[in-house]
Amino acid sequence: MFSATDVGLELVKSKIKTLTEFLDVYLKIANVHTVDFYTEDVWNEFVALPPEAVTSHLLHQQEGSPGADRTGASVWDQTQKLSDVAAYRRVTQDHALPNLGVCTPLDDLRQEMWGDKQKDMFLKTSTFMSSKKSHEVEVMSEVIACIAKYCNIQQVIDIGSGKGYLSSYLSMQYGLTVYGVDSSSTNTSGANERNRKLKRYWKVYQRQRKHLNQDPASEHLEEKPMGDVASFMEIKELIGHGREQESRPENQSGRVQPPAQTPNSVTFLQSETNEEINRDVTAQILGSIEDGFSDTENLFLEFLSTDAVDMGSLLRKKKDLDEKEKERRKTASLEAKAKRIKEANLYSPLTLHVTSTTELQDIISDVKDSMMVGLHTCGDLASDTLRIFMAKPELQAVCSVGCCYHLLSEEFELSDDSKDCCHGPWGFPMSQYLRSSVWHCGRNARMSACLPLERVTVGNGLPSESLFYRAVLQVIIKEHYGNGKTYTTLQRTNSKHVGKIYSKSSSFVDYTRKSVEKLGMDGSKMSDSLIQGYYDRYMPRMKELEAFNLLKVALAPCIEGLILLDRLCYLKEQENVAWSALVQLFDPLKSPRCYAVIGVKK
């Protein structure tokens, strides 16, 4: 499978080695905590250039001179401070994940999966999702559906399913049976309600398409797109016209006049077609009477009132049927009921905290060959997804897009505090190859890996003012509450965090007062003028903070690349994995965490 898109284990190992050697030198930039920027005089410790020079080269992507040294040796001066920002930019680009030559292009994967065949798109996700989520779901579901088809899989387990966007779409668009698993009961409850409304939308959408495809007369009519779930009120009103027609005056041709207005969500025909639809509705009602279907099992009964049709007439007709016809109708009704039940249960949200030791029986009572997927699974959950895939023989394929690298647990992180909070397998590193080198990133570097380079490059910068506020606040805490003691990052980890106070503050003075109160400190000994004085003192140096954050942003694709190549290497080390790849699924401007780790077993 996908032989043209396969990347060998040795190549992956060589790129991991290249990245670790590079990051051994450059990781010191990424591991600086913004909180310590002024208290530890970070700019003067690491950079020998004015901040304007750094911003100019990194933000505006100025190219260096031809033939410049690309080894990184010219980046630092004799005191190991950054002295050539153009060289820094070149060397970080060379080690960025897209330039390492190990990712499988999505277009190549699509060609292998679909060939020249155009895939059908029945349901536009933009109808009920944001543009970002719509982009992610459409692209990822296409890849999942094709791999599931290749592996002859009908069951999909969506780990960290959240609100169920991906799960719902996989079930409705591709007919897969999906189990959406999330640790939050709130998410699961919301997904259930949203899925209920979405299935109503989907059923009417399918009936509209089927009716238009089967009726030649519909070719001459303009089909108007479905709106949102509110369209059902329009459909209810439309069906209600069946009662009103009994008393509506006839026109000169002797036919009942159609309604004056037709709902926009459904393409409706004239009287001959109306009569045909009414006959179809009557037949469905009759089948429901025969088998005792409840109102909720039949979409039309849900909208029709009890006197919308002549029930006595239907029952008399039923008595006149011979036994063979009764049996035929009963069989057809049972098959239709089974189909409706199956369709209704294509997506099943449930609440469960998933770890690497989770049993599939906790998710699915009747386990069959399945595919495990995850769209933006947070922290260790992405690593656990791959471990579960390898541990369970029923899982034949995996497609995982991770996020929140700063929440990963690291086996070889120097902090003892990080080891106390972790139980079970570590989130990073996963591969035996990287574990053998006892390599670690550090939390600040993993947080830097989440920075959106592409968005920053096009002008969507980082929230500089909030970061500036926090760094100046740390100066105040050190000088007024620290008793001369310098607070380290580890010590702050064990205390309260300031959190999202910036968005609730009207000024730096207001921000400081609220932060000090949250941290349990006495703010009465500081006047407003004293607090404002700190702001005025450091405001001229805000450019340093902005420029340094750009240096960290430039390293983001390198650190993210190491984390993702470690996961890919883990899959390639397994003997029973036939094919695995790292694929950029999404446009990074729309979705910065855009890479999927994909694997298929032998």
C-alpha positions as CSV (number, residue, x, y, z in Angstrom):
1,M,0.0,0.0,0.0
2,F,1.2,3.5,-0.8
3,S,4.7,2.3,-1.8
4,A,5.4,5.5,-3.6
5,T,4.8,7.6,-0.5
6,D,6.8,5.4,2.0
7,V,9.7,6.8,4.0
8,G,12.2,4.4,5.5
9,L,13.1,4.0,9.1
10,E,16.8,4.8,8.6
11,L,16.0,8.1,6.9
12,V,13.7,9.0,9.8
13,K,16.5,8.2,12.3
14,S,19.0,10.3,10.4
15,K,16.7,13.3,10.5
16,I,16.1,12.8,14.2
17,K,19.9,12.8,14.7
18,T,20.2,16.0,12.6
19,L,17.5,17.7,14.7
20,T,18.9,16.7,18.1
21,E,22.4,17.9,17.1
22,F,20.9,21.2,16.0
23,L,18.7,21.7,19.0
24,D,21.5,20.9,21.4
25,V,22.8,24.3,20.5
26,Y,19.7,26.3,19.8
27,L,17.3,25.0,22.4
28,K,18.6,27.5,24.9
29,I,16.5,30.2,23.1
30,A,13.3,28.2,23.1
31,N,13.7,27.2,26.8
32,V,13.6,30.8,28.0
33,H,10.5,31.6,29.9
34,T,8.8,34.9,29.0
35,V,8.1,35.5,32.7
36,D,11.8,35.7,33.4
37,F,12.6,38.0,30.5
38,Y,13.4,41.2,32.5
39,T,14.3,39.6,35.9
40,E,17.0,37.6,34.2
41,D,17.9,40.3,31.6
42,V,17.4,37.7,28.8
43,W,18.0,39.9,25.8
44,N,21.5,41.0,26.9
45,E,22.4,37.5,27.9
46,F,21.5,35.9,24.6
47,V,21.5,38.6,21.8
48,A,24.3,41.0,20.7
49,L,22.0,42.9,18.3
50,P,19.4,45.6,18.6
51,P,15.8,44.3,18.6
52,E,15.0,46.2,15.4
53,A,17.5,44.2,13.4
54,V,16.1,40.9,14.6
55,T,12.5,41.9,13.8
56,S,13.4,43.2,10.4
57,H,15.1,39.9,9.3
58,L,12.6,37.5,10.9
59,L,9.3,39.2,10.3
60,H,9.9,40.5,6.8
61,Q,11.8,37.3,5.7
62,Q,14.8,39.0,4.2
63,E,17.2,36.6,2.5
64,G,20.9,36.3,3.4
65,S,23.7,36.6,0.9
66,P,24.3,33.8,-1.5
67,G,26.7,31.1,-0.3
68,A,26.4,32.1,3.3
69,D,27.4,29.6,5.9
70,R,24.5,27.2,6.6
71,T,26.0,25.2,9.4
72,G,25.1,27.7,12.1
73,A,28.7,28.4,13.1
74,S,28.4,32.1,12.2
75,V,25.2,32.6,14.2
76,W,26.9,33.2,17.5
77,D,29.8,35.5,18.5
78,Q,32.7,34.5,20.8
79,T,30.6,35.1,23.9
80,Q,27.9,32.8,22.5
81,K,25.4,35.6,21.8
82,L,23.4,35.8,18.7
83,S,25.2,38.0,16.2
84,D,23.9,37.1,12.7
85,V,20.1,36.9,12.6
86,A,20.1,36.2,8.8
87,A,22.2,33.1,9.4
88,Y,19.9,32.2,12.3
89,R,16.9,32.4,10.0
90,R,18.6,30.2,7.4
91,V,19.6,27.5,9.7
92,T,16.2,27.3,11.5
93,Q,14.5,27.0,8.1
94,D,16.9,24.2,7.0
95,H,15.9,22.3,10.1
96,A,12.2,23.0,10.0
97,L,10.0,20.0,9.5
98,P,8.7,20.9,6.0
99,N,12.3,21.0,4.7
100,L,13.6,17.7,6.1
101,G,12.3,15.6,3.3
102,V,10.4,13.1,5.4
103,C,6.8,14.2,5.1
104,T,4.5,12.6,2.6
105,P,2.8,15.3,0.5
106,L,-1.0,15.2,0.8
107,D,-1.4,15.5,-3.0
108,D,0.7,12.3,-3.4
109,L,-1.4,10.5,-0.8
110,R,-4.6,11.6,-2.5
111,Q,-3.3,10.4,-5.9
112,E,-2.6,7.0,-4.4
113,M,-5.9,6.8,-2.6
114,W,-8.3,8.3,-5.2
115,G,-6.3,8.3,-8.5
116,D,-8.0,10.5,-11.0
117,K,-11.5,9.8,-9.6
118,Q,-13.3,12.8,-8.2
119,K,-14.6,12.2,-4.7
120,D,-18.2,13.1,-4.0
121,M,-19.1,15.8,-1.5
122,F,-22.7,15.4,-0.3
123,L,-22.7,17.5,2.8
124,K,-20.8,20.8,3.1
125,T,-19.3,21.1,6.5
126,S,-19.4,24.9,6.3
127,T,-23.2,24.6,6.9
128,F,-22.7,23.8,10.6
129,M,-19.0,24.4,11.4
130,S,-16.5,27.3,11.5
131,S,-14.2,27.7,8.5
132,K,-11.3,26.3,10.4
133,K,-13.1,23.3,11.7
134,S,-14.7,22.7,8.3
135,H,-11.3,22.7,6.6
136,E,-9.9,20.2,9.2
137,V,-12.9,17.8,9.1
138,E,-13.3,17.7,5.3
139,V,-9.6,16.9,4.7
140,M,-9.1,14.5,7.6
141,S,-12.3,12.6,7.0
142,E,-11.4,12.0,3.4
143,V,-8.1,10.4,4.4
144,I,-9.7,8.3,7.2
145,A,-12.5,7.1,4.9
146,C,-10.1,6.0,2.2
147,I,-7.8,4.1,4.6
148,A,-10.9,2.5,6.2
149,K,-12.1,1.3,2.8
150,Y,-8.7,-0.1,2.0
151,C,-8.6,-2.0,5.3
152,N,-12.2,-3.1,4.9
153,I,-13.1,-1.3,8.2
154,Q,-16.5,0.0,9.2
155,Q,-15.8,1.0,12.8
156,V,-13.9,4.2,13.7
157,I,-12.9,5.2,17.3
158,D,-12.5,9.0,17.6
159,I,-10.3,9.7,20.6
160,G,-10.8,13.1,22.2
161,S,-13.8,13.7,20.0
162,G,-14.9,16.9,21.7
163,K,-18.1,18.3,20.2
164,G,-18.2,15.5,17.7
165,Y,-17.5,17.4,14.5
166,L,-15.3,14.8,12.9
167,S,-17.3,11.8,14.2
168,S,-20.6,13.2,12.9
169,Y,-19.2,13.9,9.5
170,L,-17.5,10.5,9.2
171,S,-20.8,8.8,10.0
172,M,-23.0,10.8,7.7
173,Q,-20.7,11.5,4.8
174,Y,-19.0,8.1,4.6
175,G,-21.4,5.8,6.4
176,L,-18.9,4.7,9.0
177,T,-19.9,3.5,12.5
178,V,-18.1,6.0,14.8
179,Y,-17.6,5.9,18.5
180,G,-16.7,9.4,19.8
181,V,-14.8,9.2,23.1
182,D,-14.1,12.3,25.2
183,S,-13.2,12.7,28.9
184,S,-15.5,15.6,29.4
185,S,-19.1,14.8,30.1
186,T,-20.1,18.3,29.0
187,N,-18.6,17.7,25.6
188,T,-20.3,14.4,25.3
189,S,-23.7,15.8,26.3
190,G,-23.3,18.7,23.8
191,A,-22.2,16.2,21.1
192,N,-25.3,14.1,21.7
193,E,-27.6,17.0,21.3
194,R,-25.8,18.4,18.3
195,N,-25.7,15.0,16.7
196,R,-29.5,14.6,17.2
197,K,-30.2,17.8,15.3
198,L,-27.6,17.0,12.7
199,K,-29.2,13.6,11.9
200,R,-32.5,15.3,11.3
201,Y,-30.8,17.7,8.9
202,W,-29.1,14.8,7.1
203,K,-32.2,12.7,6.7
204,V,-34.1,15.5,5.0
205,Y,-31.1,16.4,2.9
206,Q,-30.8,12.8,1.7
207,R,-34.6,12.6,0.9
208,Q,-34.4,15.8,-1.1
209,R,-31.4,14.6,-3.1
210,K,-33.1,11.2,-3.7
211,H,-36.3,12.8,-4.8
212,L,-34.6,15.2,-7.2
213,N,-32.4,12.4,-8.7
214,Q,-35.4,10.1,-9.3
215,D,-37.9,12.6,-10.7
216,P,-37.2,13.7,-14.3
217,A,-39.4,16.7,-13.8
218,S,-37.0,18.0,-11.2
219,E,-34.3,18.6,-13.8
220,H,-36.3,21.7,-14.9
221,L,-36.5,23.1,-11.4
222,E,-33.9,25.0,-9.5
223,E,-32.6,23.1,-6.5
224,K,-32.1,25.3,-3.6
225,P,-29.6,24.3,-0.9
226,M,-30.5,23.2,2.6
227,G,-30.2,25.8,5.2
228,D,-29.6,24.9,8.8
229,V,-31.6,22.7,11.2
230,A,-34.3,25.4,11.3
231,S,-35.3,24.2,7.8
232,F,-37.3,21.5,9.5
233,M,-39.9,24.0,10.6
234,E,-40.3,24.9,7.0
235,I,-40.7,21.2,6.1
236,K,-43.3,20.8,8.9
237,E,-45.3,23.7,7.5
238,L,-45.0,22.2,4.0
239,I,-46.4,18.8,5.1
240,G,-49.1,20.6,7.0
241,H,-50.4,21.9,3.7
242,G,-51.9,18.4,3.1
243,R,-54.7,19.2,5.5
244,E,-55.3,22.6,4.2
245,Q,-55.7,21.3,0.6
246,E,-59.0,19.6,1.5
247,S,-60.8,22.9,2.0
248,R,-58.8,24.9,-0.5
249,P,-60.9,26.0,-3.6
250,E,-60.1,24.3,-6.9
251,N,-59.0,26.2,-9.9
252,Q,-60.5,26.0,-13.4
253,S,-58.7,22.8,-14.3
254,G,-60.2,21.0,-11.3
255,R,-56.9,20.7,-9.5
256,V,-56.1,21.8,-6.0
257,Q,-54.1,25.0,-6.0
258,P,-50.6,24.7,-4.6
259,P,-49.4,26.7,-1.6
260,A,-48.7,30.4,-2.4
261,Q,-45.2,30.1,-1.0
262,T,-42.7,27.2,-1.1
263,P,-40.0,26.9,1.5
264,N,-36.5,27.7,0.2
265,S,-34.9,24.6,1.8
266,V,-36.9,22.1,-0.4
267,T,-37.4,22.0,-4.2
268,F,-41.2,21.4,-4.6
269,L,-43.1,20.3,-7.6
270,Q,-46.7,21.1,-8.8
271,S,-49.8,19.1,-8.0
272,E,-49.0,15.8,-9.8
273,T,-45.8,15.6,-7.8
274,N,-47.6,16.6,-4.6
275,E,-50.0,13.7,-5.1
276,E,-47.1,11.3,-5.6
277,I,-45.4,12.5,-2.5
278,N,-48.6,12.1,-0.5
279,R,-48.9,8.5,-1.8
280,D,-45.3,7.8,-0.7
281,V,-46.1,9.3,2.7
282,T,-49.2,7.2,3.0
283,A,-47.2,4.0,2.2
284,Q,-44.6,4.8,4.8
285,I,-47.4,5.4,7.4
286,L,-49.0,2.1,6.5
287,G,-45.7,0.3,7.1
288,S,-45.4,2.0,10.4
289,I,-48.8,0.9,11.5
290,E,-48.1,-2.7,10.5
291,D,-45.0,-2.9,12.6
292,G,-45.9,-0.7,15.5
293,F,-43.2,1.9,14.9
294,S,-43.1,4.7,17.4
295,D,-43.4,8.3,16.2
296,T,-39.7,9.0,16.7
297,E,-38.8,6.1,14.4
298,N,-40.5,7.7,11.4
299,L,-39.6,11.2,10.4
300,F,-42.9,11.9,8.7
301,L,-45.1,10.8,11.6
302,E,-43.1,13.2,13.7
303,F,-44.5,16.1,11.7
304,L,-48.0,14.8,10.6
305,S,-50.9,15.3,13.0
306,T,-53.2,12.3,13.7
307,D,-55.9,13.5,11.3
308,A,-53.6,14.3,8.4
309,V,-54.7,11.1,6.7
310,D,-57.8,8.9,6.8
311,M,-56.6,6.1,9.1
312,G,-59.7,4.1,8.8
313,S,-59.3,3.9,5.0
314,L,-55.8,2.7,5.4
315,L,-56.8,0.0,7.8
316,R,-59.6,-1.3,5.5
317,K,-57.0,-1.5,2.6
318,K,-54.7,-3.4,4.9
319,K,-57.4,-6.1,5.5
320,D,-57.8,-6.6,1.7
321,L,-54.2,-7.5,1.2
322,D,-53.4,-11.2,0.6
323,E,-51.0,-13.0,2.9
324,K,-48.1,-13.0,0.4
325,E,-48.4,-9.2,0.0
326,K,-48.6,-8.8,3.8
327,E,-45.4,-10.8,4.2
328,R,-43.6,-8.9,1.5
329,R,-44.5,-5.6,3.1
330,K,-43.6,-6.8,6.6
331,T,-40.2,-7.9,5.4
332,A,-39.6,-4.6,3.6
333,S,-40.7,-2.7,6.7
334,L,-38.4,-4.7,9.0
335,E,-35.5,-4.0,6.6
336,A,-36.3,-0.3,6.5
337,K,-36.5,-0.2,10.3
338,A,-33.1,-2.0,10.6
339,K,-31.6,0.5,8.2
340,R,-33.0,3.4,10.1
341,I,-31.8,2.1,13.4
342,K,-28.3,1.5,11.9
343,E,-28.2,5.0,10.5
344,A,-29.4,6.5,13.8
345,N,-26.6,4.8,15.6
346,L,-23.7,5.5,13.2
347,Y,-22.2,8.0,15.7
348,S,-22.2,7.2,19.4
349,P,-20.7,9.8,21.8
350,L,-19.5,8.5,25.2
351,T,-17.5,9.8,28.1
352,L,-14.3,8.0,29.1
353,H,-10.8,9.0,30.2
354,V,-8.5,7.2,27.8
355,T,-5.0,6.2,28.6
356,S,-2.5,3.8,27.0
357,T,-4.0,1.0,29.1
358,T,-7.6,1.5,28.1
359,E,-9.4,-1.6,26.9
360,L,-11.4,-1.5,23.7
361,Q,-14.2,-3.3,25.4
362,D,-14.6,-0.2,27.6
363,I,-15.5,1.7,24.4
364,I,-17.2,-0.9,22.1
365,S,-19.1,-3.9,23.4
366,D,-18.9,-5.7,20.0
367,V,-15.4,-5.0,18.9
368,K,-14.6,-5.5,15.3
369,D,-11.7,-4.4,13.1
370,S,-11.5,-0.7,13.7
371,M,-9.5,2.4,12.9
372,M,-8.4,4.8,15.7
373,V,-8.3,8.5,14.9
374,G,-7.8,11.8,16.8
375,L,-8.1,15.4,15.7
376,H,-6.0,17.6,17.9
377,T,-5.6,15.2,20.8
378,C,-4.1,17.0,23.6
379,G,-0.7,16.3,25.2
380,D,-0.1,12.6,26.1
381,L,-3.4,11.6,24.5
382,A,-1.7,11.7,21.1
383,S,1.0,9.4,22.3
384,D,-1.5,7.1,24.0
385,T,-3.5,6.8,20.8
386,L,-0.5,5.4,19.0
387,R,0.3,3.0,21.9
388,I,-3.3,1.7,22.0
389,F,-3.1,1.2,18.2
390,M,-0.1,-1.0,18.6
391,A,-1.4,-2.9,21.6
392,K,-4.8,-3.9,20.2
393,P,-5.0,-6.4,17.3
394,E,-8.5,-5.2,16.4
395,L,-7.1,-1.8,15.5
396,Q,-5.9,-2.0,11.9
397,A,-5.1,1.7,11.2
398,V,-4.5,5.0,13.0
399,C,-4.6,8.7,12.0
400,S,-3.6,11.1,14.8
401,V,-3.2,14.9,14.8
402,G,-1.8,16.0,18.1
403,C,-1.6,19.4,19.8
404,C,-0.6,21.0,23.2
405,Y,3.0,19.8,23.2
406,H,3.6,21.7,26.4
407,L,1.3,19.2,28.2
408,L,3.4,16.2,27.2
409,S,5.1,14.3,29.9
410,E,8.9,13.9,29.3
411,E,10.7,10.9,30.6
412,F,14.2,12.6,30.7
413,E,13.2,16.1,31.8
414,L,15.5,17.3,34.5
415,S,12.7,18.5,36.7
416,D,11.9,16.1,39.5
417,D,8.5,17.8,39.8
418,S,7.6,16.6,36.3
419,K,8.3,13.0,37.3
420,D,6.1,13.1,40.3
421,C,3.0,14.0,38.3
422,C,3.3,11.3,35.7
423,H,2.0,7.7,35.9
424,G,2.4,5.1,33.2
425,P,4.2,5.5,29.8
426,W,5.7,8.9,29.0
427,G,4.4,11.1,26.2
428,F,7.9,11.9,24.9
429,P,10.1,10.4,23.7
430,M,8.3,7.4,22.3
431,S,10.7,5.7,19.9
432,Q,13.5,3.4,21.2
433,Y,15.9,5.3,19.0
434,L,15.4,8.7,20.7
435,R,15.0,7.2,24.1
436,S,18.4,5.5,23.8
437,S,20.0,9.0,23.6
438,V,18.2,10.1,26.9
439,W,17.1,13.3,25.1
440,H,14.7,15.9,26.4
441,C,13.3,19.2,25.3
442,G,12.0,20.9,28.4
443,R,8.5,22.4,29.0
444,N,9.3,25.9,27.7
445,A,10.7,24.4,24.5
446,R,7.7,22.3,24.0
447,M,5.5,25.4,24.5
448,S,7.6,27.1,21.9
449,A,6.8,24.3,19.5
450,C,3.1,25.4,19.6
451,L,3.9,28.9,18.3
452,P,2.3,29.5,14.9
453,L,5.1,30.5,12.5
454,E,3.0,30.8,9.4
455,R,0.5,33.1,11.1
456,V,3.2,35.3,12.6
457,T,4.9,35.5,9.2
458,V,1.8,37.0,7.6
459,G,1.3,39.6,10.3
460,N,-0.9,37.8,12.8
461,G,1.6,38.4,15.7
462,L,1.7,37.1,19.2
463,P,-0.1,38.8,22.1
464,S,2.9,40.9,23.0
465,E,1.2,43.3,25.4
466,S,-0.1,40.5,27.7
467,L,3.3,38.8,27.7
468,F,4.9,42.2,28.5
469,Y,2.5,42.7,31.4
470,R,3.4,39.4,32.9
471,A,7.2,39.9,32.5
472,V,7.0,43.3,34.2
473,L,4.8,41.9,36.9
474,Q,7.5,39.4,37.7
475,V,9.9,42.3,38.3
476,I,7.5,43.7,40.8
477,I,7.0,40.4,42.6
478,K,10.7,39.9,42.8
479,E,11.5,43.3,44.2
480,H,8.5,43.7,46.5
481,Y,7.5,40.2,47.6
482,G,10.5,38.0,47.0
483,N,12.7,39.2,49.9
484,G,15.7,39.3,47.5
485,K,15.0,35.7,46.4
486,T,14.8,35.0,42.7
487,Y,11.9,32.8,41.8
488,T,12.7,30.1,39.4
489,T,10.3,28.6,36.8
490,L,10.0,25.4,38.9
491,Q,9.1,27.3,42.0
492,R,6.5,29.2,40.1
493,T,5.1,25.9,38.9
494,N,4.3,24.9,42.5
495,S,2.5,28.2,43.2
496,K,-0.6,29.8,41.8
497,H,-0.6,31.1,38.2
498,V,-1.8,34.5,37.2
499,G,-4.0,33.0,34.5
500,K,-6.1,35.0,32.0
501,I,-6.3,38.2,34.0
502,Y,-5.0,40.4,31.2
503,S,-8.3,40.1,29.2
504,K,-10.2,41.3,32.3
505,S,-7.9,44.3,33.0
506,S,-8.3,47.9,31.9
507,S,-4.7,48.9,32.5
508,F,-1.4,47.7,33.7
509,V,-2.2,49.0,37.2
510,D,-5.5,47.1,37.2
511,Y,-3.7,44.0,35.9
512,T,-1.1,44.2,38.7
513,R,-3.7,44.7,41.4
514,K,-5.8,41.7,40.3
515,S,-2.7,39.5,39.8
516,V,-1.3,40.3,43.2
517,E,-4.6,39.6,44.9
518,K,-4.9,36.2,43.1
519,L,-1.4,35.2,44.2
520,G,-2.4,35.9,47.8
521,M,-0.1,38.9,48.2
522,D,-0.7,42.2,50.0
523,G,-1.0,44.9,47.4
524,S,-1.8,47.7,49.8
525,K,1.9,48.7,50.2
526,M,2.1,49.6,46.5
527,S,0.6,52.9,45.2
528,D,-0.8,53.2,41.7
529,S,2.0,55.6,40.8
530,L,4.6,53.1,41.9
531,I,3.1,50.4,39.7
532,Q,2.8,52.7,36.8
533,G,6.4,53.6,37.2
534,Y,7.4,50.0,36.5
535,Y,5.4,50.1,33.3
536,D,7.0,53.3,32.1
537,R,10.5,52.0,32.9
538,Y,10.2,48.8,30.8
539,M,8.0,50.1,28.0
540,P,11.0,51.1,25.9
541,R,12.3,47.6,26.2
542,M,9.1,45.9,25.0
543,K,10.7,45.7,21.5
544,E,13.3,43.3,23.0
545,L,10.5,41.0,24.2
546,E,8.8,41.0,20.8
547,A,12.0,40.4,18.9
548,F,13.0,37.5,21.2
549,N,9.6,35.8,20.8
550,L,10.2,35.9,17.1
551,L,13.5,34.0,17.6
552,K,11.4,31.4,19.5
553,V,8.8,31.3,16.8
554,A,11.5,30.5,14.2
555,L,12.5,27.4,16.2
556,A,8.9,26.1,16.5
557,P,8.8,23.9,13.3
558,C,12.2,22.4,14.4
559,I,11.0,21.4,17.9
560,E,7.6,20.2,16.6
561,G,9.4,18.3,13.9
562,L,11.4,16.3,16.5
563,I,8.3,15.5,18.5
564,L,6.4,14.2,15.4
565,L,9.4,12.4,13.9
566,D,9.8,10.6,17.2
567,R,6.2,9.4,16.9
568,L,6.7,8.3,13.3
569,C,9.9,6.5,14.3
570,Y,7.9,4.7,17.0
571,L,5.5,3.3,14.4
572,K,8.3,2.3,12.0
573,E,10.1,0.4,14.7
574,Q,7.1,-1.9,15.1
575,E,7.3,-5.1,13.0
576,N,3.6,-5.4,12.4
577,V,3.2,-1.9,10.8
578,A,3.0,-2.2,7.0
579,W,3.1,1.5,6.2
580,S,3.4,4.7,8.2
581,A,3.8,8.4,7.3
582,L,3.8,11.9,8.5
583,V,1.4,14.0,6.4
584,Q,0.6,17.7,6.4
585,L,-3.2,17.6,6.2
586,F,-4.2,21.2,6.8
587,D,-3.3,24.7,5.7
588,P,-1.1,26.0,8.6
589,L,-2.7,29.4,8.3
590,K,-6.1,27.9,9.1
591,S,-4.9,25.2,11.5
592,P,-1.3,25.6,12.8
593,R,-1.2,22.0,14.2
594,C,-1.5,20.5,10.8
595,Y,0.4,17.2,10.7
596,A,-1.0,13.7,11.0
597,V,0.8,10.6,12.0
598,I,-0.7,7.8,10.0
599,G,-0.1,4.0,10.3
600,V,-1.6,0.8,8.8
601,K,-0.9,-2.7,10.1
602,K,0.1,-5.6,8.0
